[in-house]
């Protein structure tokens, strides 16, 4: 009986160690474009071939740059921080780099699942903003797929952005793995019952390339504090006002 009790204790001890080791760490993501420039801009190719060629060259350069750029998700307990890693390459064109990173990849994302706090720190319009983001409402499905050796389940959601002609809805597709009990993912998407292995959003695809768990839980997550605090709606209104003022100037 004593032997059996010892086995039970060792079993639960092993489980606790296993889960504690997955309580903190770093996830490396790689990004690529979901569709190429030609697929998305057939109309431009017919209307202005020269401009199409110029933009297509920038697009292809950006796609090549992405092969050497890592995006890092740091997490500890209920908090996470997602950003692009430090990227340095001699003679790199800043325009090409900004295009490769895109609107979302160039930001810093902070999540606190316990407090339902989601922030996006972004540089825009000559200022730095700290944008309070809404919680994502996921729709879970039973659809599965093997991605990088992990059995993943498909989850879907939608985001809404204020545009010049009304609301713009964009679909979000996330493939998450229940085998990794980490409820985080790239560019601020979180809240699923497992790590997001692959995310498809706004013609961008983020896929896990490496997972590093920290046994000693030494990952420190610091909430971004720099920037003008605004809601998502307030930030979008600022953008629309900037566009209106720009049009008036010309």
Backbone as CSV, one residue per row, in Angstrom:
resi,resn,N_x,N_y,N_z,CA_x,CA_y,CA_z,C_x,C_y,C_z
1,UNK,0.831,-1.214,0.000,0.000,0.000,0.000,0.861,1.258,0.000
2,UNK,1.937,1.224,0.844,2.847,2.363,0.901,3.527,2.572,-0.454
3,UNK,3.866,1.424,-1.104,4.511,1.497,-2.420,3.583,2.151,-3.433
4,UNK,2.279,1.770,-3.379,1.290,2.348,-4.287,1.137,3.845,-4.052
5,UNK,1.111,4.252,-2.794,1.002,5.675,-2.462,2.179,6.469,-3.005
6,UNK,3.362,5.880,-2.910,4.566,6.550,-3.425,4.489,6.738,-4.936
7,UNK,3.948,5.702,-5.620,3.805,5.794,-7.071,2.839,6.909,-7.458
8,UNK,1.731,7.012,-6.719,0.745,8.065,-6.978,1.364,9.435,-6.782
9,UNK,2.130,9.607,-5.692,2.784,10.883,-5.412,3.773,11.241,-6.512
10,UNK,4.566,10.259,-6.927,5.545,10.497,-7.997,4.859,10.862,-9.307
11,UNK,3.706,10.217,-9.568,2.961,10.487,-10.802,2.498,11.937,-10.856
12,UNK,1.868,12.399,-9.770,1.366,13.776,-9.737,2.512,14.775,-9.692
13,UNK,3.618,14.393,-9.067,4.800,15.260,-9.041,5.344,15.458,-10.452
14,UNK,5.363,14.357,-11.216,5.848,14.426,-12.603,4.941,15.299,-13.459
15,UNK,3.611,15.195,-13.221,2.665,16.031,-13.977,2.876,17.497,-13.664
16,UNK,3.052,17.813,-12.385,3.262,19.200,-11.969,4.519,19.773,-12.586
17,UNK,5.585,18.976,-12.638,6.836,19.436,-13.262,6.625,19.700,-14.737
18,UNK,5.899,18.765,-15.404,5.657,18.896,-16.840,4.917,20.181,-17.162
19,UNK,3.864,20.486,-16.385,3.075,21.689,-16.662,3.812,22.952,-16.248
20,UNK,4.618,22.878,-15.191,5.361,24.063,-14.767,6.413,24.426,-15.786
21,UNK,6.952,23.418,-16.463,7.962,23.678,-17.488,7.344,24.373,-18.708
22,UNK,6.035,24.243,-18.869,5.354,24.880,-19.986,4.647,26.155,-19.552
23,UNK,5.018,26.654,-18.392,4.394,27.845,-17.849,5.052,29.126,-18.351
24,UNK,6.234,28.989,-18.928,6.962,30.159,-19.433,7.879,29.729,-20.565
25,UNK,8.176,30.671,-21.445,9.080,30.346,-22.544,8.993,31.327,-23.694
26,UNK,9.567,30.935,-24.821,9.578,31.753,-26.035,9.168,30.897,-27.229
27,UNK,8.302,31.449,-28.035,7.868,30.789,-29.272,8.340,31.632,-30.445
28,UNK,9.036,30.997,-31.378,9.506,31.711,-32.572,8.543,31.451,-33.727
29,UNK,8.091,32.534,-34.341,7.195,32.437,-35.503,7.907,32.973,-36.751
30,UNK,7.559,32.384,-37.873,7.979,32.910,-39.176,6.725,33.417,-39.893
31,UNK,6.922,34.448,-40.675,5.796,35.050,-41.388,6.002,34.953,-42.896
32,UNK,4.901,34.786,-43.609,4.930,34.854,-45.068,3.601,35.418,-45.552
33,UNK,3.561,35.796,-46.813,2.316,36.292,-47.392,1.464,35.113,-47.855
34,UNK,0.163,35.216,-47.656,-0.740,34.127,-48.018,-0.927,34.043,-49.534
35,UNK,-1.000,35.210,-50.183,-1.122,35.266,-51.633,-0.077,36.218,-52.185
36,UNK,0.350,35.995,-53.430,1.349,36.886,-54.019,0.684,38.138,-54.587
37,UNK,1.505,39.089,-55.001,1.001,40.384,-55.454,0.118,40.247,-56.686
38,UNK,0.478,39.354,-57.591,-0.289,39.172,-58.831,-1.703,38.699,-58.554
39,UNK,-1.852,37.813,-57.581,-3.180,37.293,-57.243,-4.093,38.377,-56.684
40,UNK,-3.504,39.318,-55.939,-4.298,40.342,-55.264,-4.512,41.603,-56.101
41,UNK,-3.726,41.769,-57.141,-3.771,43.040,-57.886,-3.861,42.834,-59.396
42,UNK,-4.764,41.973,-59.798,-4.963,41.735,-61.239,-5.489,42.976,-61.943
43,UNK,-6.325,43.739,-61.228,-6.904,44.955,-61.806,-5.828,45.999,-62.086
44,UNK,-4.898,46.169,-61.139,-3.819,47.143,-61.325,-2.934,46.760,-62.498
45,UNK,-2.705,45.493,-62.681,-1.857,45.024,-63.779,-2.432,45.436,-65.132
46,UNK,-3.747,45.431,-65.245,-4.395,45.824,-66.501,-4.415,47.343,-66.673
47,UNK,-4.592,48.071,-65.550,-4.734,49.520,-65.625,-3.403,50.253,-65.735
48,UNK,-2.395,49.782,-64.997,-1.102,50.483,-64.974,0.003,49.462,-64.793
49,UNK,0.505,48.939,-65.899,1.495,47.868,-65.870,2.802,48.316,-65.204
50,UNK,3.224,49.551,-65.459,4.489,50.035,-64.896,4.416,50.102,-63.363
51,UNK,3.325,50.645,-62.860,3.167,50.725,-61.401,3.064,49.324,-60.807
52,UNK,2.381,48.424,-61.516,2.270,47.039,-61.059,3.656,46.404,-60.917
53,UNK,4.508,46.630,-61.908,5.867,46.054,-61.885,6.671,46.604,-60.695
54,UNK,6.534,47.915,-60.446,7.259,48.540,-59.338,6.805,47.990,-57.992
55,UNK,5.494,47.914,-57.795,4.949,47.408,-56.530,5.252,45.927,-56.354
56,UNK,5.200,45.196,-57.460,5.465,43.757,-57.393,6.915,43.489,-56.974
57,UNK,7.821,44.356,-57.401,9.236,44.212,-57.020,9.414,44.441,-55.516
58,UNK,8.722,45.467,-54.990,8.777,45.732,-53.542,8.219,44.542,-52.776
59,UNK,7.116,43.995,-53.281,6.463,42.848,-52.647,7.425,41.650,-52.584
60,UNK,8.061,41.340,-53.700,8.962,40.190,-53.759,10.179,40.381,-52.864
61,UNK,10.676,41.626,-52.798,11.802,41.915,-51.912,11.407,41.699,-50.463
62,UNK,10.207,42.167,-50.112,9.702,41.984,-48.757,9.539,40.516,-48.402
63,UNK,9.048,39.733,-49.349,8.868,38.293,-49.126,10.200,37.603,-48.872
64,UNK,11.248,38.050,-49.564,12.588,37.483,-49.344,13.136,37.879,-47.979
65,UNK,12.908,39.135,-47.594,13.385,39.598,-46.285,12.761,38.795,-45.151
66,UNK,11.500,38.435,-45.289,10.790,37.718,-44.234,11.417,36.367,-43.906
67,UNK,12.123,35.792,-44.861,12.765,34.499,-44.623,13.821,34.584,-43.524
68,UNK,14.366,35.793,-43.308,15.420,35.979,-42.315,14.950,36.731,-41.067
69,UNK,13.636,36.929,-40.962,13.101,37.678,-39.828,12.299,36.753,-38.920
70,UNK,12.587,36.827,-37.624,11.849,36.049,-36.634,10.908,36.960,-35.847
71,UNK,9.784,36.402,-35.454,8.855,37.076,-34.551,8.797,36.253,-33.268
72,UNK,8.885,36.916,-32.128,9.009,36.215,-30.851,7.803,36.453,-29.957
73,UNK,7.245,35.361,-29.462,6.185,35.408,-28.457,6.782,34.951,-27.130
74,UNK,6.869,35.868,-26.178,7.330,35.522,-24.839,6.101,35.392,-23.940
75,UNK,6.081,34.360,-23.117,4.935,34.170,-22.236,5.380,33.681,-20.863
76,UNK,4.614,34.052,-19.878,4.834,33.614,-18.496,3.494,33.642,-17.785
77,UNK,3.026,32.463,-17.393,1.740,32.336,-16.719,0.631,32.919,-17.603
78,UNK,-0.027,33.979,-17.170,-1.171,34.540,-17.903,-0.824,35.737,-18.777
79,UNK,0.476,36.043,-18.900,0.884,37.210,-19.679,1.750,36.819,-20.878
80,UNK,1.666,37.636,-21.912,2.509,37.400,-23.088,2.905,38.717,-23.740
81,UNK,3.985,38.660,-24.511,4.470,39.815,-25.264,4.936,39.309,-26.622
82,UNK,4.421,39.910,-27.691,4.765,39.486,-29.050,5.351,40.659,-29.812
83,UNK,6.471,40.421,-30.508,7.108,41.487,-31.296,8.064,40.863,-32.301
84,UNK,8.525,41.674,-33.227,9.549,41.232,-34.166,10.881,41.231,-33.431
85,UNK,11.749,40.278,-33.771,13.071,40.237,-33.143,13.931,41.343,-33.724
86,UNK,15.027,41.659,-33.045,15.947,42.666,-33.575,16.482,42.199,-34.920
87,UNK,16.322,43.032,-35.909,16.711,42.634,-37.262,17.687,43.654,-37.839
88,UNK,18.871,43.194,-38.143,19.902,44.095,-38.680,20.523,43.450,-39.912
89,UNK,20.508,44.179,-41.015,21.151,43.706,-42.236,21.734,44.918,-42.951
90,UNK,22.978,44.856,-43.339,23.599,46.013,-43.987,22.915,46.393,-45.297
91,UNK,22.843,47.699,-45.505,22.301,48.239,-46.752,20.831,47.868,-46.988
92,UNK,20.102,47.590,-45.928,18.697,47.251,-46.106,17.884,48.523,-46.345
93,UNK,16.952,48.433,-47.271,16.068,49.548,-47.575,14.942,49.587,-46.545
94,UNK,14.782,50.723,-45.876,13.789,50.834,-44.815,12.368,50.617,-45.344
95,UNK,12.113,51.071,-46.575,10.794,50.886,-47.186,10.497,49.406,-47.366
96,UNK,11.493,48.659,-47.833,11.317,47.216,-48.034,11.063,46.514,-46.701
97,UNK,11.803,46.915,-45.660,11.635,46.303,-44.347,10.251,46.601,-43.774
98,UNK,9.821,47.859,-43.874,8.498,48.237,-43.360,7.384,47.490,-44.090
99,UNK,7.580,47.298,-45.380,6.581,46.555,-46.150,6.535,45.095,-45.714
100,UNK,7.713,44.518,-45.480,7.790,43.119,-45.060,7.123,42.912,-43.700
101,UNK,7.392,43.817,-42.767,6.803,43.692,-41.436,5.303,43.940,-41.475
102,UNK,4.881,44.923,-42.262,3.470,45.235,-42.378,2.936,46.001,-41.182
103,UNK,1.655,46.331,-41.240,1.003,47.103,-40.181,1.036,46.350,-38.865
104,UNK,0.811,45.043,-38.925,0.673,44.253,-37.702,2.020,43.758,-37.185
105,UNK,2.886,43.341,-38.083,4.168,42.771,-37.673,5.126,43.758,-37.048
106,UNK,4.913,45.050,-37.267,5.814,46.066,-36.730,5.401,46.528,-35.325
107,UNK,4.289,46.013,-34.804,3.774,46.444,-33.499,4.245,45.514,-32.376
108,UNK,3.996,45.959,-31.148,4.242,45.149,-29.958,2.888,44.837,-29.329
109,UNK,2.688,43.582,-28.949,1.404,43.154,-28.410,1.573,42.599,-26.998
110,UNK,0.731,43.060,-26.105,0.746,42.589,-24.719,-0.626,42.030,-24.364
111,UNK,-0.635,40.836,-23.760,-1.885,40.215,-23.316,-1.784,39.812,-21.857
112,UNK,-2.854,40.025,-21.121,-2.985,39.497,-19.772,-4.351,38.827,-19.700
113,UNK,-4.347,37.500,-19.795,-5.602,36.759,-19.881,-6.395,36.799,-18.590
114,UNK,-5.710,36.865,-17.468,-6.408,36.883,-16.184,-7.213,38.168,-16.008
115,UNK,-6.634,39.291,-16.473,-7.282,40.588,-16.317,-8.077,41.003,-17.566
116,UNK,-8.051,40.148,-18.607,-8.701,40.481,-19.886,-8.191,41.808,-20.446
117,UNK,-6.881,41.960,-20.417,-6.228,43.171,-20.919,-5.440,42.826,-22.179
118,UNK,-5.698,43.578,-23.254,-5.039,43.340,-24.534,-4.599,44.690,-25.107
119,UNK,-3.287,44.862,-25.289,-2.762,46.126,-25.807,-1.916,45.904,-27.048
120,UNK,-1.979,46.890,-27.920,-1.125,46.914,-29.112,-0.401,48.256,-29.118
121,UNK,0.918,48.222,-29.110,1.714,49.449,-29.166,2.144,49.666,-30.617
122,UNK,1.768,50.810,-31.173,2.017,51.055,-32.590,2.550,52.460,-32.818
123,UNK,3.487,52.573,-33.761,3.984,53.871,-34.211,3.214,54.249,-35.466
124,UNK,2.499,55.359,-35.398,1.676,55.778,-36.538,1.465,57.284,-36.503
125,UNK,1.430,57.899,-37.676,1.136,59.325,-37.829,2.104,60.195,-37.010
126,UNK,3.353,59.744,-36.901,4.368,60.510,-36.185,4.274,60.424,-34.677
127,UNK,3.434,59.501,-34.167,3.248,59.333,-32.717,3.335,57.853,-32.358
128,UNK,3.465,57.599,-31.056,3.378,56.233,-30.546,2.067,56.093,-29.788
129,UNK,1.317,55.046,-30.097,0.014,54.827,-29.475,0.014,53.517,-28.691
130,UNK,-0.704,53.512,-27.585,-0.947,52.308,-26.808,-2.438,52.024,-26.922
131,UNK,-2.764,51.072,-27.782,-4.152,50.845,-28.177,-4.763,49.695,-27.381
132,UNK,-5.891,49.974,-26.732,-6.603,48.930,-26.003,-7.447,48.133,-26.990
133,UNK,-7.144,46.845,-27.096,-7.806,46.000,-28.081,-8.915,45.160,-27.439
134,UNK,-9.956,44.849,-28.199,-11.058,44.034,-27.648,-10.672,42.556,-27.594
135,UNK,-11.384,41.818,-26.758,-11.188,40.374,-26.671,-11.757,39.708,-27.919
136,UNK,-11.051,38.713,-28.430,-11.493,37.998,-29.631,-12.534,36.937,-29.256
137,UNK,-13.628,36.914,-29.995,-14.657,35.886,-29.805,-14.433,34.772,-30.829
138,UNK,-13.890,33.664,-30.363,-13.548,32.560,-31.247,-14.733,31.613,-31.453
139,UNK,-14.765,31.015,-32.613,-15.685,29.904,-32.877,-14.834,28.653,-33.084
140,UNK,-14.942,27.713,-32.155,-14.141,26.498,-32.219,-14.805,25.483,-33.142
141,UNK,-13.993,24.725,-33.872,-14.507,23.686,-34.765,-13.831,22.353,-34.432
142,UNK,-14.328,21.291,-35.062,-13.739,19.954,-34.887,-12.778,19.619,-36.026
143,UNK,-12.524,20.582,-36.904,-11.620,20.359,-38.032,-10.185,20.295,-37.526
144,UNK,-9.452,19.269,-37.951,-8.069,19.104,-37.494,-7.100,19.037,-38.677
145,UNK,-5.847,19.331,-38.368,-4.784,19.282,-39.371,-3.450,19.106,-38.638
146,UNK,-2.539,18.346,-39.237,-1.199,18.204,-38.672,-0.323,19.323,-39.227
147,UNK,0.215,20.157,-38.323,1.095,21.256,-38.725,2.385,21.169,-37.923
148,UNK,3.486,21.021,-38.617,4.808,20.897,-37.976,4.829,19.821,-36.891
149,UNK,4.112,18.744,-37.141,4.116,17.616,-36.220,3.084,17.698,-35.112
150,UNK,2.324,18.793,-35.036,1.319,18.964,-33.986,-0.090,18.778,-34.558
151,UNK,-0.921,18.068,-33.814,-2.334,17.970,-34.183,-3.015,19.267,-33.791
152,UNK,-3.544,19.962,-34.785,-4.115,21.288,-34.549,-5.614,21.305,-34.851
153,UNK,-6.336,22.100,-34.078,-7.758,22.319,-34.296,-7.957,23.713,-34.898
154,UNK,-8.957,23.821,-35.740,-9.245,25.087,-36.412,-10.210,25.935,-35.595
155,UNK,-9.880,27.205,-35.449,-10.771,28.177,-34.799,-10.924,29.367,-35.735
156,UNK,-12.101,29.973,-35.715,-12.391,31.090,-36.610,-12.896,32.292,-35.820
157,UNK,-12.645,33.470,-36.360,-13.135,34.707,-35.742,-13.187,35.784,-36.818
158,UNK,-13.674,36.964,-36.447,-13.711,38.115,-37.353,-13.279,39.361,-36.606
159,UNK,-12.590,40.238,-37.302,-12.271,41.541,-36.745,-13.007,42.595,-37.564
160,UNK,-13.322,43.700,-36.925,-14.020,44.797,-37.609,-13.213,46.071,-37.484
161,UNK,-12.975,46.728,-38.600,-12.217,47.970,-38.638,-13.053,49.054,-39.310
162,UNK,-13.013,50.273,-38.764,-13.716,51.399,-39.366,-12.967,51.875,-40.604
163,UNK,-13.651,51.866,-41.746,-13.056,52.335,-42.984,-13.759,53.566,-43.507
164,UNK,-13.263,54.123,-44.594,-13.864,55.334,-45.171,-15.296,55.105,-45.627
165,UNK,-15.582,53.868,-46.042,-16.914,53.566,-46.558,-17.704,52.641,-45.629
166,UNK,-17.350,52.646,-44.342,-18.064,51.799,-43.399,-17.155,50.753,-42.771
167,UNK,-17.757,49.833,-42.058,-16.999,48.795,-41.377,-16.395,47.797,-42.357
168,UNK,-15.170,47.376,-42.044,-14.481,46.365,-42.840,-14.281,45.135,-41.966
169,UNK,-14.865,44.016,-42.384,-14.718,42.761,-41.641,-13.634,41.902,-42.285
170,UNK,-12.789,41.341,-41.437,-11.726,40.467,-41.926,-11.776,39.145,-41.161
171,UNK,-11.697,38.034,-41.879,-11.718,36.732,-41.208,-10.367,36.412,-40.560
172,UNK,-10.411,35.661,-39.489,-9.217,35.176,-38.805,-9.319,33.657,-38.719
173,UNK,-8.265,32.976,-39.125,-8.216,31.518,-38.994,-7.002,31.153,-38.145
174,UNK,-7.247,30.433,-37.069,-6.175,30.007,-36.182,-6.179,28.488,-36.062
175,UNK,-5.003,27.899,-36.153,-4.832,26.469,-35.916,-4.065,26.326,-34.611
176,UNK,-4.714,25.785,-33.585,-4.094,25.695,-32.265,-3.938,24.237,-31.835
177,UNK,-2.977,23.994,-30.959,-2.703,22.642,-30.481,-3.014,22.530,-28.994
178,UNK,-3.876,21.585,-28.655,-4.194,21.330,-27.253,-3.029,20.673,-26.522
179,UNK,-2.081,20.135,-27.293,-0.910,19.483,-26.685,0.011,20.485,-26.005
180,UNK,-0.137,21.770,-26.362,0.690,22.814,-25.748,-0.246,23.759,-25.007
181,UNK,-0.366,23.618,-23.687,-1.337,24.394,-22.897,-0.936,25.842,-22.689
182,UNK,-0.783,26.555,-23.808,-0.417,27.975,-23.787,-1.458,28.718,-24.615
183,UNK,-2.225,29.597,-23.992,-3.363,30.232,-24.680,-2.991,31.529,-25.390
184,UNK,-1.841,31.527,-26.067,-1.389,32.734,-26.752,-1.094,32.450,-28.219
185,UNK,-0.793,33.520,-28.956,-0.473,33.382,-30.365,0.123,34.669,-30.907
186,UNK,0.350,34.744,-32.215,0.981,35.927,-32.815,0.045,37.119,-32.930
187,UNK,0.628,38.283,-33.109,-0.020,39.591,-33.284,-1.264,39.783,-32.405
188,UNK,-1.132,39.387,-31.144,-2.168,39.682,-30.161,-3.321,38.711,-30.081
189,UNK,-3.403,37.756,-30.979,-4.518,36.805,-30.936,-4.262,35.772,-29.842
190,UNK,-5.249,35.583,-28.975,-5.073,34.714,-27.811,-6.428,34.221,-27.339
191,UNK,-6.392,33.392,-26.275,-7.626,32.955,-25.649,-8.138,31.608,-26.098
192,UNK,-7.346,30.855,-26.857,-7.761,29.527,-27.304,-7.222,28.464,-26.339
193,UNK,-7.808,27.271,-26.329,-7.343,26.207,-25.418,-6.082,25.510,-25.900
194,UNK,-5.091,26.296,-26.266,-3.830,25.757,-26.745,-3.076,26.800,-27.552
195,UNK,-1.797,26.550,-27.771,-0.951,27.490,-28.519,-1.376,27.579,-29.982
196,UNK,-1.435,28.792,-30.516,-1.712,28.976,-31.947,-0.454,28.622,-32.724
197,UNK,-0.525,27.528,-33.458,0.612,27.058,-34.258,0.681,27.800,-35.583
198,UNK,-0.499,28.109,-36.132,-0.558,28.816,-37.418,-1.720,29.794,-37.399
199,UNK,-1.460,31.020,-37.863,-2.494,32.058,-37.915,-2.535,32.658,-39.306
200,UNK,-3.746,32.795,-39.842,-3.928,33.416,-41.161,-4.819,34.632,-40.975
201,UNK,-4.270,35.809,-41.301,-5.028,37.045,-41.106,-4.541,38.119,-42.068
202,UNK,-5.473,38.710,-42.821,-5.183,39.840,-43.697,-3.987,39.565,-44.611
203,UNK,-4.023,38.415,-45.274,-2.983,37.979,-46.214,-1.626,37.754,-45.556
204,UNK,-1.601,37.597,-44.250,-0.365,37.271,-43.540,-0.521,35.916,-42.862
205,UNK,0.529,35.105,-42.914,0.512,33.789,-42.286,1.685,33.695,-41.309
206,UNK,1.375,33.440,-40.047,2.397,33.246,-39.022,2.381,31.777,-38.600
207,UNK,3.556,31.140,-38.640,3.656,29.725,-38.296,4.796,29.503,-37.309
208,UNK,4.535,28.675,-36.301,5.575,28.364,-35.307,6.732,27.630,-35.969
209,UNK,7.944,28.085,-35.683,9.131,27.393,-36.198,9.972,26.781,-35.076
210,UNK,9.801,27.324,-33.846,10.600,26.816,-32.721,9.897,27.130,-31.409
211,UNK,9.950,26.181,-30.470,9.349,26.358,-29.147,10.401,26.129,-28.075
212,UNK,10.601,27.111,-27.216,11.560,26.993,-26.117,10.839,27.230,-24.790
213,UNK,10.704,26.200,-23.980,10.109,26.362,-22.657,11.195,26.697,-21.643
214,UNK,10.844,27.505,-20.677,11.788,27.890,-19.638,11.493,27.107,-18.368
215,UNK,12.408,26.262,-17.971,12.215,25.437,-16.773,12.251,26.283,-15.499
216,UNK,12.989,27.354,-15.538,13.167,28.158,-14.323,12.237,29.368,-14.277
217,UNK,11.357,29.456,-15.258,10.371,30.548,-15.280,11.025,31.922,-15.119
218,UNK,12.069,32.144,-15.892,12.789,33.416,-15.800,12.369,34.407,-16.877
219,UNK,11.330,34.078,-17.614,10.824,34.995,-18.632,10.069,36.125,-17.927
220,UNK,10.510,37.342,-18.136,9.876,38.504,-17.519,9.061,39.254,-18.574
221,UNK,7.788,39.432,-18.313,6.895,40.136,-19.232,6.609,41.527,-18.667
222,UNK,6.956,42.551,-19.432,6.701,43.926,-19.015,5.647,44.554,-19.921
223,UNK,4.597,45.032,-19.313,3.532,45.681,-20.065,4.031,46.986,-20.671
224,UNK,3.834,47.194,-21.980,4.248,48.459,-22.601,3.552,49.651,-21.962
225,UNK,4.282,50.703,-21.707,3.709,51.903,-21.079,3.842,53.146,-21.960
226,UNK,4.727,53.060,-22.957,4.976,54.210,-23.824,3.846,54.373,-24.835
227,UNK,3.387,55.608,-25.013,2.399,55.869,-26.046,1.146,56.540,-25.523
228,UNK,0.415,57.143,-26.440,-0.865,57.787,-26.125,-1.926,56.699,-25.978
229,UNK,-2.550,56.613,-24.821,-3.540,55.567,-24.586,-4.856,55.897,-25.288
230,UNK,-5.276,54.982,-26.146,-6.536,55.141,-26.886,-7.223,53.795,-27.003
231,UNK,-8.511,53.842,-27.259,-9.233,52.614,-27.581,-9.021,52.308,-29.067
232,UNK,-9.392,51.117,-29.473,-9.289,50.733,-30.886,-10.119,51.679,-31.748
233,UNK,-11.318,52.010,-31.299,-12.212,52.896,-32.057,-11.612,54.299,-32.180
234,UNK,-11.010,54.795,-31.101,-10.398,56.124,-31.128,-9.211,56.157,-32.089
235,UNK,-8.428,55.095,-32.100,-7.270,55.024,-32.997,-7.709,55.009,-34.453
236,UNK,-8.763,54.271,-34.747,-9.264,54.207,-36.121,-9.829,55.549,-36.565
237,UNK,-10.455,56.262,-35.656,-10.984,57.595,-35.973,-9.853,58.564,-36.279
238,UNK,-8.762,58.464,-35.543,-7.588,59.308,-35.805,-7.081,59.058,-37.218
239,UNK,-7.027,57.797,-37.604,-6.579,57.451,-38.949,-7.480,58.002,-40.030
240,UNK,-8.782,57.911,-39.837,-9.740,58.431,-40.823,-9.657,59.946,-40.927
241,UNK,-9.454,60.615,-39.788,-9.311,62.079,-39.795,-8.046,62.500,-40.534
242,UNK,-6.983,61.731,-40.368,-5.719,62.039,-41.062,-5.907,61.940,-42.568
243,UNK,-6.653,60.924,-43.005,-6.913,60.740,-44.434,-7.736,61.904,-44.991
244,UNK,-8.742,62.330,-44.241,-9.582,63.456,-44.680,-8.760,64.739,-44.808
245,UNK,-7.924,65.003,-43.822,-7.085,66.206,-43.853,-6.087,66.161,-44.998
246,UNK,-5.561,64.957,-45.279,-4.611,64.806,-46.374,-5.281,65.111,-47.708
247,UNK,-6.520,64.644,-47.875,-7.243,64.894,-49.117,-7.532,66.380,-49.315
248,UNK,-7.820,67.088,-48.210,-8.103,68.507,-48.295,-6.881,69.293,-48.755
249,UNK,-5.690,68.820,-48.370,-4.447,69.498,-48.744,-4.181,69.384,-50.241
250,UNK,-4.718,68.338,-50.853,-4.460,68.147,-52.280,-5.759,68.200,-53.068
